[in-house]
Amino acid sequence: MNHDTRTGGETRRKEVVSTHSVYGAPCWVSLTSRDLQTTQDFYAAVLGWRWRGAKLGEHFRIALADGVPVAGIAAVASMWQMAVAWTPYFAVADADVAVSRVRERGGTSAVGPLSFPPGRAALLADRDGATFGIWQGELVTNWEAWRQAAPTFVRLHTRDAFDAAIFYGEVLGWATGLPGCCEVEYEGGEVVLRSQGDIVARIDSGAVEAAPDPSVRPHWQVHFAVADVPGCARTAEKHGGSVLREEETEAILRDPDGAQFTVTSRRSR
């Protein structure tokens, strides 16, 4: 997709990156919140984010890391009776087709597809109940800039990694061999998704020889790259959050609203 911009009588062609260039890969993350100001204050302290308004209205904000849009925050959890959680959005060429594929394979559609210019979005769940979103259209920001500014990857914790990989592969067009699609590999006991050579998602269900664990609540976990994992953990505690697990290079945190996310050391990427 290209846009024309005119300056001093001259026409420049500005390249606009769309989901067709990285389809199947995570392209955005969003958080539902009950208290927008508390959420903004928390992530500003822990991750150093700044904020700007969003076209969708006063209940929405865009998080900026070094000036790059990296995440959306929506204060709609109470209004829409939604769970407070981080949700990854995957790029698709056609939102309607993707939603149909989800339903055909036992998943569910919670919201959409709805038009949010310059694109269309839907909120879905896989057949084990893990929530995820899809996005068709112009990306909020350059995909490479977004990847470098904040998220490292997203990880699906589920009961059966191979079954989940088949579901998402069929819905999102993974490993089709078409230009721009994601590659799927198995390494280190996990299903690994690569886009343009980089790891962008992992699917984990525990030991390969173990039977699917019915006690696991399938969910997507968003990992953010940070310079100081212990520092983020201490700051989270000081600002009303909590630390669920902490290691030298990674910590699972919970914000004041209860949403879980992971901070991962940039050095370990």
N, C-alpha and C positions, 0 to 999 in steps of 0.2 A: 504494500500500500504506500502511495506517495501523496504528499500534500504540497501544493504550491504556496510559496510565500513571496511577496513582492516587496523589494527594498530599493528605493531610488530608481524606480522604473525597470529594475532588473528582476527577473524571475529565478528563484533558486528552488531546487528540488530537495525537499526534506524527507529523508527516509523514515518511515514509521514502522516499527517492528510489530508484527502481529503474531497471533498464536500459531499461524501456519508454519512459522520458522522453527519453533521448538515444541511442536505439539506432543502431548503425552507427558511433558515434564512439568514439575511444579513451577508456577509462574507468579504466585502471590500467596500471602498468608493474611488471615484476618482474625480478629478477636472480638467476641461478644462480651459486653460489659454491662454491669448494673449502674456504675457510677463513673461517668466519663472523666471527671476531673481527678478522682483518686487514681484511676487507671493511668492517665497521662503523667501524673506526678511520679507514680511508681516506676514506670518504664523510662522516664526521663532520668531518674536517679540511677537505676540499675544498668540500663543499656546506653544511656547518654543521648536518647532520642529527643528530637525537637518535633513540633507539631504544626500542622496547617489545616485549614478547613477543607471539607470535601464538598463536591457538587451535590451530593445526595441530601445535604441538609445539616441542621445543627446537632443532630445526634451522631454524626459521623466525623472522624478525624483521620488524617493521613500522617503516619510516623515517618520522620526523616532521619537518616543516618548520614552524616557528612553531606547533607543537602540532597541525598538520593531517597526517593520514596521507597520504603521497604515493607510497610504493613498498613492495614486498615483497622481501625477500631470503631465498633458500632455499639452505641449504648442502647441496645434493643432487647437485651436479655429479659428484662422485666416486662416490657411492653408486649413482646411476642412470645413470652413464656418459653424462651430458649435456654439451653444450658450454657453456662459460661465456659468457653473453651476456645483454644486456638484451632483454626481450620486451614489446611493447605488447599489451594486451588490449582488444578491442573489445566494446562492449555489444550484446547480441542479445536478442530477445524470446524465442527458443526455441533452446537449445543443440543439441538433436537435429536440428532442421531445418537449422541452420547447418552442422553437421558433414556432413550428407547432401549439402548443396549443394556443399561443398568437394570431396567425393569424386566427385560427378557431373561436376565441372568439371576433373578431373585433379589436384587437390591431394591431400594425404595427412593422415591423423589420427595423431598420435604418442601422445597421452594423452587419454583421456576420450571423452565428457563424464563428469566425476566430480562428486559432491556435496561441496561445501565450504560448509556452512551459513554465511551465509544465501543461498547461490546454487549455481550449477553452472558448471564451467569445462572447457575443452578446449584442448589445445595442438596446433596445426595447422601445415601448411606449404602455401604456394600452389604452383601448378604449376611455378614456377621455383625452388622450394626455400627461399624466404624464410619464416622462422618467425614465427608470430603466435599470439595466444590469443584466445579468446572468453569472455565472462562473461555469464551470465543470472542476474538476481535483484537483490537489494538491493545498492546500491553501498557500497563500504567507507567512503566519505566523501562529503559533498556535492560534486557534480561541479564546480560553479563554484569552490568553495573549493579543490578539488584542482588545478584548472587554474591558479588564481592563485598557489598556494603553490610550485609547482615546475615541472612540465613546461610547455613552450611548445607543442610539437607533436611529431609523429613523422614521419619521412621514409623512404619506401621508395626505395632505390637498386636499380634493376632494369634489365632489358635492353629492355623495351618498355613504356613508361608507359601507353599506351592499352590494350594487352592486359591489363595488370595492373589498370587501373581498371575494366575490364569484369568481370574475375574478382571483385574485391572488391565491386563494386557489386551483382552478382548474389547474392553470399554474404551481404552485410551489409545489403542493402536500401537502398543509396544512391540518391538522386534518384528515389524512388518517388512523391513528392508527399504522402505521409502525414504527419500531425502528428508532429514530433519527429525525422524522418529527416534525414540529412545532404544537403547540396547539393554538387554536383560542378561545378567550373569549370576552364577552362584559362587560365592567365595566367603570364607571365614564363618560358615554356618548360617549365612544370611543370603536372601535374594537381593541382588544389588542392581539398581537402575542407574544407567549412565546416559547423559545427554552431552553431546559434543565432547566426549571423553571424560567428563567430570561426573563423580558420584553425586546424584541429586536426590536419591531416595533409597531406603533400605526396608526390607520386609523381614521381620524376625518372629519366630514362633518357638524358640527354644531348641533343645537338642534334636538333631535330625531323626534319631531312632525313637524318640519319645512320641507317644500318641498325642493328638491335639488336647490341650488342657482346657476343660470346660470352665475353669475358674478365671481364665484370662478375659478381661473386658477389652475387646479389640478397640484400638484408638490410634490415631495419628499423633505423633509427638514432633513438635517443631524445634529444631536445634539452631541456636543463634551463635555466631562466632564472636568471641570476646577476647580481649588481651589478658584479663585477670579473672580467672574463674573464682578463686576464694574471695576476691574483692567484691564481685557481683553477689556472691552468696551472703556476705556480711551486710551489704547494702540492702539486699532484699529483706533480710530480717529486720533491719532498722526502719524500713518503710512499710511494715505491716504484712510482708510476705513470709514465707517459710521455706526451709530447705528440706527436701524429701530424701535426697541422697547426694553425697558430695565426695568426689575423688579429685586427684590433683589436676586433671585436665578436663573434667566434666562434672556438672552438677545439675540435678533436677530440682527446679524451683517451683513454687506456687505463689501467684500474685494475691493481693488482698481479697480479690473476688473468688479465688479458688481455681483459676485457670493454671494448668501445668505447662511448663516449657523447660527446655534444656539449654544451658550455656556450655559451649565447647571451646576449648582453647584454640586460637588461630594456629598455634604452633603444631597442634596435633592433626590438622586437616590433611 
